[in-house]
Amino acid sequence: MVWKSGPILGIESSCDETAAAVLDSNGAVLSNVVASQHSVHEKFGGVVPELAARAHLGKIDLVVMHALEKAQVEKRQLQALAVTQGPGLAGALLVGVNYAKALSYGLGIPLIGVDHLQGHIASAWLADPTFPLPCIVLVVSGGHTHLYRRETNGECILLGRTRDDAAGEAFDKGAQMLGLGYPGGPAIDQVARTGDRQAVPFPRFYGGRESLEFSFSGLKTSLLYKLRRLAVRLRPEQIADFAAGYQEAIVQVLVTKSLAALKQSRLSTLAVVGGVSANSRLRALLNERAEDGQFRLSLPPMEFCTDNAAMIASAGRQRLMCGEPCSSELDICPMDSSATLSKTSLVTRVVQK
């Protein structure tokens, strides 16, 4: 099918958010609807894949209809569909992809699959379309901590990534150990605001002198051992201190590595995207360093930080504008393929240190 300029519908269902969004012919966001599953998974302390898939199945049509209604766009006016095809939970991805396939077939419009990381990267330009290239992009979310250099032609070069847990996973596991519930990032962020960041020291992984890799498994283990040694129920003020120190160890590493990537690449533009980019301490540190370090910073508004469909629609639109062929036979890609995607998918090669 040939894409014609016009409204595009994005669908995201890679994990525990059912989302749909509509962009107009110029890429402006007309609607961005997200249905959370936090209440479904909270009692388990993390996402249960089977429950996530069932929740997506029950909500996806309602979410899409709501997005179209808010955008004041009818189905027949849509000119294309973009859907997350991976990485993510297989069952959850199947719900979104199969729904998009059926809708694409029924409307006779092009369907394009979008990599979830590609979507997060595209979110940096949703509210700041003039953000200059080339730039460094830090993708930091529940399952991903990646540093990229994005070129003017859309190519993204992977500079470094986590060796083990992603920053978002470290937040979730830390919150679980501290009894703060799920999702862990917002829970720790809230409690840490009243804590002393220096009261409880935690290790920070920096690697070699020029390393742009991350590791958060040692931090998680450190928290576990500190709590075991205390062997008593923590008072609220102690929990706040632990949360503040733990959070500080994560965000300081994220900021330090991002600035190192800027220096090594001799660039002065940094975009930070993904769910963890909503963290208030991370945003404060980045804004401070941007003012002091004289580099331009792109931090998406909160609504575009966590999993959403506007970023998927935006990434899909970019690829359609590049003339990438569409296929109704697209399949899910649950595994992270960030180092092997095609050029039009924005990620092409890995820098070897």
RODO-2510 file (C-alpha; in nm, 4 decimals, decimal comma):
residues 353
     n   res          X          Y          Z
     1     m     0,0000     0,0000     0,0000
     2     v     0,1101     0,3573    -0,0696
     3     w     0,1074     0,6040     0,2183
     4     k    -0,0755     0,9323     0,1676
     5     s    -0,0099     1,2264     0,3985
     6     g    -0,2794     1,2444     0,6628
     7     p    -0,3697     1,1399     1,0189
     8     i    -0,1784     0,8422     1,1560
     9     l    -0,2834     0,6181     1,4448
    10     g    -0,0199     0,4770     1,6794
    11     i    -0,0709     0,1721     1,9038
    12     e     0,1554     0,0664     2,1927
    13     s     0,1134    -0,2547     2,3958
    14     s     0,4664    -0,3783     2,4659
    15     c     0,4358    -0,4126     2,8442
    16     d     0,1794    -0,2871     3,0960
    17     e     0,0391     0,0217     2,9220
    18     t    -0,2339     0,0041     2,6581
    19     a    -0,1964     0,3201     2,4516
    20     a    -0,3243     0,4820     2,1336
    21     a    -0,2527     0,8224     1,9796
    22     v    -0,3411     1,0192     1,6684
    23     l    -0,1032     1,2564     1,4875
    24     d    -0,2134     1,4962     1,2151
    25     s    -0,0550     1,5244     0,8703
    26     n     0,2158     1,7555     1,0089
    27     g     0,3064     1,5266     1,2995
    28     a     0,1282     1,7282     1,5702
    29     v    -0,0259     1,5213     1,8513
    30     l    -0,4057     1,5336     1,8364
    31     s    -0,4608     1,2784     2,1136
    32     n    -0,2540     1,0536     2,3370
    33     v    -0,4478     0,8040     2,5491
    34     v    -0,2819     0,5657     2,7964
    35     a    -0,4585     0,3006     3,0062
    36     s    -0,2378     0,1831     3,2920
    37     q    -0,2277    -0,1691     3,4356
    38     h    -0,0576    -0,0714     3,7621
    39     s    -0,3497    -0,1908     3,9740
    40     v    -0,3336    -0,5311     3,7997
    41     h     0,0339    -0,5936     3,8746
    42     e     0,0946    -0,3976     4,1956
    43     k     0,0236    -0,6872     4,4327
    44     f     0,2809    -0,9015     4,2507
    45     g     0,5567    -0,6394     4,2677
    46     g     0,6111    -0,6526     3,8910
    47     v     0,4481    -0,7249     3,5569
    48     v     0,2852    -1,0674     3,5126
    49     p     0,2988    -1,1357     3,1349
    50     e    -0,0218    -1,3404     3,1107
    51     l    -0,2227    -1,0833     3,3062
    52     a    -0,0748    -0,8031     3,0960
    53     a    -0,1853    -0,9686     2,7712
    54     r    -0,5375    -1,0228     2,9040
    55     a    -0,5633    -0,6625     3,0186
    56     h    -0,4493    -0,5377     2,6761
    57     l    -0,7105    -0,7576     2,5089
    58     g    -0,9879    -0,6113     2,7224
    59     k    -0,8851    -0,2472     2,6783
    60     i    -0,7316    -0,1980     2,3353
    61     d    -1,0483    -0,1287     2,1357
    62     l    -1,1792     0,1148     2,3977
    63     v    -0,8440     0,2973     2,4099
    64     v    -0,8275     0,3305     2,0298
    65     m    -1,1854     0,4577     2,0128
    66     h    -1,1113     0,7102     2,2879
    67     a    -0,8004     0,8334     2,1047
    68     l    -0,9966     0,8825     1,7808
    69     e    -1,2759     1,0606     1,9659
    70     k    -1,0364     1,2988     2,1437
    71     a    -0,8600     1,3736     1,8154
    72     q    -1,1958     1,4276     1,6406
    73     v    -1,0793     1,1934     1,3670
    74     e    -1,2914     0,9154     1,2183
    75     k    -1,1468     0,5780     1,1270
    76     r    -1,2023     0,6390     0,7560
    77     q    -0,9862     0,9532     0,7760
    78     l    -0,6778     0,7622     0,8922
    79     q    -0,4035     0,7257     0,6310
    80     a    -0,1688     0,4891     0,8177
    81     l    -0,1188     0,2794     1,1293
    82     a     0,1980     0,2383     1,3379
    83     v     0,2281    -0,0311     1,6033
    84     t     0,4971    -0,1477     1,8439
    85     q     0,6312    -0,4828     1,7282
    86     g     0,9037    -0,5195     1,9924
    87     p     1,0900    -0,5532     2,2123
    88     g     0,8484    -0,6418     2,4888
    89     l     0,6270    -0,9171     2,6270
    90     a     0,5263    -1,1592     2,3509
    91     g     0,1622    -1,1906     2,4530
    92     a     0,1212    -0,8166     2,4996
    93     l     0,2819    -0,7399     2,1628
    94     l     0,0572    -0,9947     1,9884
    95     v    -0,2544    -0,8130     2,1082
    96     g    -0,1417    -0,4793     1,9655
    97     v     0,0020    -0,6123     1,6406
    98     n    -0,2967    -0,8339     1,5594
    99     y    -0,5420    -0,5537     1,6380
   100     a    -0,3440    -0,3178     1,4116
   101     k    -0,3327    -0,5775     1,1324
   102     a    -0,7093    -0,6222     1,1421
   103     l    -0,7730    -0,2472     1,1454
   104     s    -0,5251    -0,1871     0,8635
   105     y    -0,6863    -0,4563     0,6502
   106     g    -1,0375    -0,3284     0,7191
   107     l    -0,9494     0,0314     0,6339
   108     g    -0,7151    -0,0524     0,3472
   109     i    -0,4336     0,1666     0,4804
   110     p    -0,0598     0,1035     0,5320
   111     l     0,0672    -0,0583     0,8523
   112     i     0,4227    -0,0141     0,9786
   113     g     0,5915    -0,1884     1,2712
   114     v     0,7973     0,0254     1,5094
   115     d     1,0743    -0,0755     1,7471
   116     h     0,9936     0,0377     2,1018
   117     l     1,3354     0,2005     2,1481
   118     q     1,2905     0,3793     1,8163
   119     g     0,9679     0,5193     1,9593
   120     h     1,1377     0,6481     2,2737
   121     i     1,4048     0,8160     2,0618
   122     a     1,1388     0,9831     1,8470
   123     s     0,9734     1,1256     2,1611
   124     a     1,2603     1,3739     2,1979
   125     w     1,1283     1,5622     1,8946
   126     l     0,7545     1,5509     1,9746
   127     a     0,7612     1,8664     2,1875
   128     d     1,0888     2,0035     2,0461
   129     p     1,0775     1,9496     1,6670
   130     t     1,3775     2,1774     1,6084
   131     f     1,6114     1,9926     1,8450
   132     p     1,9359     1,9756     1,6420
   133     l     2,1248     1,6755     1,5099
   134     p     2,3665     1,5109     1,5555
   135     c     2,3074     1,4526     1,9250
   136     i     2,3540     1,2028     2,2064
   137     v     2,0417     1,0142     2,3139
   138     l     2,0091     0,8358     2,6489
   139     v     1,7221     0,5860     2,6410
   140     v     1,6468     0,4976     3,0005
   141     s     1,3325     0,2989     3,0771
   142     g     1,2041    -0,0088     3,2571
   143     g     1,4022    -0,2583     3,0541
   144     h     1,6531    -0,0449     2,8654
   145     t     1,9512     0,1757     2,9423
   146     h     2,1210     0,2665     2,6136
   147     l     2,3397     0,5521     2,4926
   148     y     2,3218     0,6408     2,1225
   149     r     2,4695     0,8967     1,8882
   150     r     2,1986     0,9997     1,6441
   151     e     2,3166     1,1380     1,3126
   152     t     2,1496     1,3891     1,0827
   153     n     2,0407     1,1114     0,8447
   154     g     1,8510     0,9275     1,1200
   155     e     2,1213     0,6684     1,1800
   156     c     2,1753     0,5799     1,5462
   157     i     2,5044     0,4383     1,6677
   158     l     2,4960     0,2406     1,9903
   159     l     2,7694     0,3763     2,2186
   160     g     2,6974     0,1822     2,5367
   161     r     2,4313    -0,0096     2,7262
   162     t     2,3749    -0,1828     3,0572
   163     r     2,5579    -0,5074     3,1280
   164     d     2,2759    -0,6355     3,3492
   165     d     1,9773    -0,4578     3,5049
   166     a     1,8424    -0,1456     3,3401
   167     a     1,7940     0,1647     3,5544
   168     g     1,4176     0,1112     3,5591
   169     e     1,4607    -0,2469     3,6772
   170     a     1,6939    -0,1263     3,9518
   171     f     1,4267     0,1178     4,0671
   172     d     1,1577    -0,1527     4,0671
   173     k     1,3703    -0,4024     4,2596
   174     g     1,4895    -0,1390     4,5051
   175     a     1,1345    -0,0252     4,5738
   176     q     1,0271    -0,3845     4,6309
   177     m     1,3036    -0,4365     4,8898
   178     l     1,2060    -0,1128     5,0645
   179     g     0,8381    -0,2069     5,0650
   180     l     0,7381     0,0884     4,8485
   181     g     0,5236    -0,0927     4,5935
   182     y     0,5051    -0,0921     4,2146
   183     p     0,5996     0,0800     3,9882
   184     g     0,9234     0,1407     4,1714
   185     g     1,0520     0,4511     3,9942
   186     p     0,7712     0,6894     4,0943
   187     a     0,7518     0,5320     4,4430
   188     i     1,1218     0,5874     4,5182
   189     d     1,1130     0,9338     4,3603
   190     q     0,8303     1,0404     4,5902
   191     v     0,9766     0,9032     4,9132
   192     a     1,3318     1,0203     4,8349
   193     r     1,2230     1,3845     4,8334
   194     t     1,2220     1,3906     5,2144
   195     g     1,5391     1,1816     5,2549
   196     d     1,9069     1,2642     5,2979
   197     r     2,0986     1,1649     4,9837
   198     q     2,4244     1,1388     5,1812
   199     a     2,2954     0,9387     5,4794
   200     v     2,3318     0,5928     5,3215
   201     p     2,6221     0,5524     5,0739
   202     f     2,5812     0,3216     4,7751
   203     p     2,8337     0,1994     4,5145
   204     r     2,8345     0,3508     4,1670
   205     f     2,9592     0,1668     3,8596
   206     y     3,1661     0,3717     3,6160
   207     g     3,3809     0,1035     3,4491
   208     g     3,6953     0,1965     3,2616
   209     r     3,8164     0,5465     3,1956
   210     e     3,6208     0,5879     2,8707
   211     s     3,3532     0,3270     2,9339
   212     l     2,9968     0,4165     2,8382
   213     e     2,8534     0,0950     2,9770
   214     f     2,6192     0,0731     3,2763
   215     s     2,5707    -0,1802     3,5538
   216     f     2,3168    -0,1670     3,8358
   217     s     2,3274    -0,5231     3,9714
   218     g     2,5928    -0,4345     4,2317
   219     l     2,3824    -0,1427     4,3536
   220     k     2,0801    -0,3678     4,3966
   221     t     2,2885    -0,6244     4,5873
   222     s     2,4315    -0,3512     4,8101
   223     l     2,0817    -0,2422     4,9109
   224     l     1,9850    -0,6013     4,9865
   225     y     2,2877    -0,6564     5,2151
   226     k     2,2417    -0,3242     5,3942
   227     l     1,8813    -0,4133     5,4753
   228     r     1,9789    -0,7637     5,5899
   229     r     2,2418    -0,6261     5,8258
   230     l     1,9897    -0,3971     5,9911
   231     a     1,7467    -0,6846     6,0473
   232     v     1,4854    -0,4439     6,1890
   233     r     1,1807    -0,2704     6,0535
   234     l     1,2874     0,0666     5,9132
   235     r     1,1289     0,3874     6,0339
   236     p     0,9751     0,6111     5,7631
   237     e     1,2649     0,8583     5,7834
   238     q     1,5144     0,5721     5,7391
   239     i     1,3265     0,4463     5,4333
   240     a     1,3409     0,7976     5,2891
   241     d     1,7198     0,8104     5,3439
   242     f     1,7690     0,4692     5,1816
   243     a     1,5499     0,5701     4,8865
   244     a     1,7323     0,9022     4,8430
   245     g     2,0769     0,7435     4,8511
   246     y     1,9756     0,4602     4,6195
   247     q     1,8161     0,6996     4,3701
   248     e     2,1175     0,9299     4,3810
   249     a     2,3515     0,6429     4,2905
   250     i     2,1414     0,5643     3,9820
   251     v     2,0908     0,9162     3,8506
   252     q     2,4498     1,0298     3,9111
   253     v     2,5771     0,7439     3,6930
   254     l     2,3219     0,8216     3,4209
   255     v     2,4231     1,1882     3,4131
   256     t     2,7983     1,1177     3,4288
   257     k     2,7869     0,8678     3,1419
   258     s     2,5709     1,0977     2,9290
   259     l     2,8140     1,3861     2,9740
   260     a     3,1049     1,1535     2,8964
   261     a     2,9336     1,0557     2,5707
   262     l     2,8941     1,4242     2,4824
   263     k     3,2615     1,4889     2,5497
   264     q     3,3860     1,1847     2,3586
   265     s     3,1620     1,2646     2,0615
   266     r     3,2417     1,6375     2,0741
   267     l     2,8718     1,7237     2,0648
   268     s     2,6675     1,9762     2,2581
   269     t     2,3146     1,8346     2,2346
   270     l     2,1695     1,5671     2,4629
   271     a     1,8234     1,4056     2,4589
   272     v     1,7107     1,1899     2,7510
   273     v     1,4022     0,9758     2,6900
   274     g     1,2134     0,6826     2,8413
   275     g     1,0190     0,6269     3,1615
   276     v     1,3081     0,7005     3,3972
   277     s     1,3502     1,0430     3,2338
   278     a     1,0418     1,1422     3,4362
   279     n     1,2434     1,1089     3,7585
   280     s     1,2492     1,4479     3,9304
   281     r     1,6049     1,4180     4,0638
   282     l     1,7397     1,3116     3,7230
   283     r     1,5636     1,6018     3,5526
   284     a     1,6961     1,8480     3,8108
   285     l     2,0549     1,7268     3,7723
   286     l     2,0374     1,7315     3,3930
   287     n     1,8959     2,0840     3,3878
   288     e     2,1675     2,2029     3,6283
   289     r     2,4433     2,0489     3,4165
   290     a     2,2902     2,1852     3,0952
   291     e     2,2984     2,5373     3,2366
   292     d     2,6551     2,4977     3,3682
   293     g     2,7937     2,2893     3,0825
   294     q     2,6516     2,4939     2,7972
   295     f     2,4884     2,2066     2,6126
   296     r     2,1333     2,1930     2,4837
   297     l     1,9040     1,9431     2,6560
   298     s     1,5823     1,7799     2,5362
   299     l     1,3647     1,6280     2,8094
   300     p     1,0196     1,5260     2,6797
   301     p     0,7122     1,6356     2,8777
   302     m     0,5925     1,3781     3,1305
   303     e     0,3189     1,2465     2,9007
   304     f     0,5805     1,1404     2,6450
   305     c     0,8330     0,9934     2,8920
   306     t     0,6609     0,6693     2,9860
   307     d     0,5257     0,4187     2,7339
   308     n     0,2821     0,5975     2,5035
   309     a     0,1554     0,5717     2,1484
   310     a     0,2354     0,9259     2,0342
   311     m     0,6031     0,8332     2,0155
   312     i     0,5160     0,5172     1,8182
   313     a     0,3049     0,7153     1,5720
   314     s     0,5832     0,9742     1,5381
   315     a     0,8501     0,7117     1,4704
   316     g     0,6225     0,5365     1,2214
   317     r     0,5506     0,8638     1,0448
   318     q     0,9229     0,9355     1,0119
   319     r     0,9788     0,5996     0,8470
   320     l     0,6829     0,6418     0,6125
   321     m     0,8198     0,9823     0,5077
   322     c     1,1496     0,8096     0,4240
   323     g     0,9609     0,5830     0,1858
   324     e     1,0036     0,2622     0,3817
   325     p     0,7759    -0,0116     0,2441
   326     c     0,4903    -0,1346     0,4605
   327     s     0,3779    -0,4921     0,5142
   328     s     0,0613    -0,6403     0,6594
   329     e     0,2659    -0,9535     0,7345
   330     l     0,4770    -0,7945     1,0081
   331     d     0,5433    -1,0104     1,3121
   332     i     0,6342    -0,9383     1,6734
   333     c     0,9997    -0,9125     1,7837
   334     p     0,9981    -0,9681     2,1626
   335     m     1,3763    -0,9688     2,1989
   336     d     1,5895    -0,6527     2,2077
   337     s     1,7390    -0,6059     1,8603
   338     s     1,8863    -0,2596     1,9176
   339     a     2,2239    -0,3467     1,7664
   340     t     2,0948    -0,5093     1,4483
   341     l     1,8056    -0,2970     1,3200
   342     s     1,8111    -0,1519     0,9704
   343     k     1,9087     0,2057     0,8948
   344     t     1,5481     0,3112     0,8469
   345     s     1,4794     0,1773     1,1945
   346     l     1,7291     0,4355     1,3242
   347     v     1,9777     0,1887     1,4745
   348     t     2,2521     0,0423     1,2579
   349     r     2,5832    -0,0237     1,4233
   350     v     2,7674    -0,0556     1,7501
   351     v     3,0832     0,1319     1,8407
   352     q     3,3477    -0,1122     1,9587
   353     k     3,5701     0,0136     2,2403
***
